[in-house]
């Protein structure tokens, strides 16, 4: 159930292309990303011509990342609760409409710095809605053992467009103005909308009622809070975004003020970043096989620090572009590895929400960094801001001394699907509750230490998957008897809780049953709590053992 190797034998970097839907979506996304980068060049360069301070220029980067920080968790809950294909269709259509409006406002000369920021914020609000569904859908397009390669290919696709898109965007802006760049972006959504409309994914349909949006968000946050390894990824992702985001946020100023270039220079520099990112995507799968997670990420932090130092000290476009090649590779290696680590550590029922929390942390770091480095650039100049950001990158790499990333594993996180609702003597409704569950174990004295260690992991899994008030008690009269006890608010939540158990989780239950020394399996009692004024305090139900 656990493969210590990060990728299965025989899975190449291009293996996901064997799946038709992945090829189609990847190609359509390539066109859409191409348009988005052209739009980004148009917005960033237009702001340099209408803004009154470097602070407003840096806010363009912040306005593209802030929506992901603000709305990602809601979008993640939507991705796990609704048809992801339809969610992506809605998001892509919304971005198409907003891009058309931006084109019209620009064409008729109605754009101000704050209007431009508002439009970029709205477009990337659509991206925030789309992204968790898109990333979670990777597992619906390819088998789980190909997910790391698929994530790397998605990064490569985006950065293939980044390698040429910004330069073409610069040419378009220089030749036809920002309105033409915005129009190109609007057209680029059409192909992806058509592919999404035609895709019919084979996704298992849940027999349980859909969770409310608030409950779904709470379940996602609880899962993250009770998953220490995911928490480490969030901290490192936020640190990377905060420091590394400075380069992209301040690059328009570097192109204009440091190397004395124009829109085409800015586009070429972004293109260099994209070429480096393509290289990083191509080698990331191989690096995952050769290096530990922590080594990969530390190298990415250090490499990006070199890129920032070079951008601050160089006054030649070619020299800055060479440094951006390194920065682009490190950007993709770090972010794709964070993404893969989260996906491979998360079951399908909650993957959209966990990815959204990861995006909130990482892009929140980028948004905060863009703002802070913009303020520094406004006061001290872009060169000083980039040097400070490079120092912050080195510090971010050093966080690994305290919070190292987990070793790479492939867990079997498919649903166990062993739980069957027990026969009940009472006619319970889905909302009946609260439900209390007690599981009785008989443990020999020599097995107590192993039992307690295993129970600590069981308690974390229970709470992570929705159990409340989990406790472990020991019988005073018969010390060999231990009782696991927890609550769920309703019978429906109890059934939902058991439906979330994965094959990897079941290994903990198997270890506990192996430690149980009774002639019969551990005894399970399920009771519904009632106030004494109702005449009955507890009503019991017996059934098959839980896993």
Steps between C-alpha positions, in 0.01 A plus 500: 500500500801728533764541235809673633597600147347828384398363161411152382749309289458563130308828529671749272467877503279485187282202608185711569484592129383145434160604639287682242316733735825611662647578156192700397477701822876555506499637143197724561655626824818578307302742280314646799822550696656663195218755495524555873870581478441744216233665714742510794767675294241750377375574852846527657642723227187714479529564873856629452358762262199612707619441859627778721735281714690167499259390774213486250712303253575235764127486586431346156674184620316522832161536328562179304586296810273657765178336364657156537586577861149633572281254310702181466343323799147571378603385153653184646179416685307556177746275313441214745123550522397562139578371152853630444453513125202734537685715751784545250251587225344772717843639594629507143183668371520764775861580409405526133231758580725707728782495242261632236395783733866584572565516126209738446595727793857523369394557140277793603762655731312437827785327684655649814755331728228388742264389223779289352569344840127426539484318167812295569355415841175376339680294236709331762193448717388276214840333514451447875168324435646293216832395652397252776260321264764491227775368726273249673381378158851385411424189705184447290699514176796274580569214745636596840854377425516745208383804698854630573589485131166663407558787745848551355359501146239759599779718636699440185200596284450824684866583479527406133259784440693714745816447295354667192169652609640802684730591210208475258291692750765771504493515120120524499498775763775693320332465160126512575459607860374330816144464367624253238673293771180490703298396194744215430447374854122503458521285185735252669229372737278364222694178428514393865128569543425272203721218635344524846149499355573174313681317782296237687713387796430167669479616861334292775172652616462537876188345650512744792344848499733782403663683789413865550769740379588601856526139618710407197741787565522403867576138406777615268659724763471223759670253267789740445529583871520128588755420226845614624681424175260715301551778754873495428430540127275800572768677702769438239269598214406827671866580567593426139215709360574793731865523402508374141197703392713813520675421172180476294337793681793735440610374158315778312701754703822308436430506125412869498733654758793264562579377147328796327283284273146507362197269482687260271791482745256415777343231283838347416593490867175324587569267210837410649329424828258276309776313314669428832169381640453258209840352577409475867176318414683253275752403770269520804377139472858374478605720793220353710656159443856610581463754781307526823216750522693726733812506280294592192326787676814641660671503162198681353514769770874546450472511120227761510707710741777500237245612241384792718855612583586492131191704405594761760864535399482454123453794264499289184182336370687188387659449841170547680337256258763234573424529870129472425564165331619370837212668681241346269636150552504543878148646496353192330708248694383642832133568421439179304661300779281668762195427285591134447575451870156633591319294235677176588424548870129575457203272417262593219212603728690802630776562243340815356477663840851406606643627172306822551650547847844441350425759232376742765827467688727522195319769306423687819875509552547628145232769546643614835853495361398696190353770721793514744770488232308767308504725806876440539557574131297819531717617789843358414489389137445165328863392546480529880167318509640211296807465722278493809276240334806285417603503866144398590528208254811371672319526833205310349731217403637490854147437636561141392736459795194529726217385270647254249267372232386136534665220310333425169240221517217369286210401726193302399239765576214335314186457715498176698124455445467224760260679729139381489233677697407277796148376562334741742211430733406869482369685198776761485488792261816631334496801733441294815770546761735558663649155453759357741725210400691278744746230391635264765844339469674241717873572503775298665742690726797434271309656205396819676778724362433397140125528557526856633723609212259351247203654680662844476498460122143363511385805698659737249328322210164498681512874574632578152204321342234667712482326840450720804609463862723202427637339820669182613410360844620206713282285721594541867379154603642315200807692374522281191183665364544823303209696354520730198220758510392775260194690378348611173224764494256290293455149363567636151834642614582163658441323168693773316787465749532126433474554124815714514723215619770415246709188451794680661287589805381139528856387572471673839179310573664174398789562741253566782306181431826306495579636849152413630527176704131415544339192348251723318574814292506833686150577624329800339209689654314779325259705707287805443507749785178632647434750780366339818186714479402310184471180703793315340863585545666267249373263234747238379557351158732211425655420167814397316838619612638827366822523305 
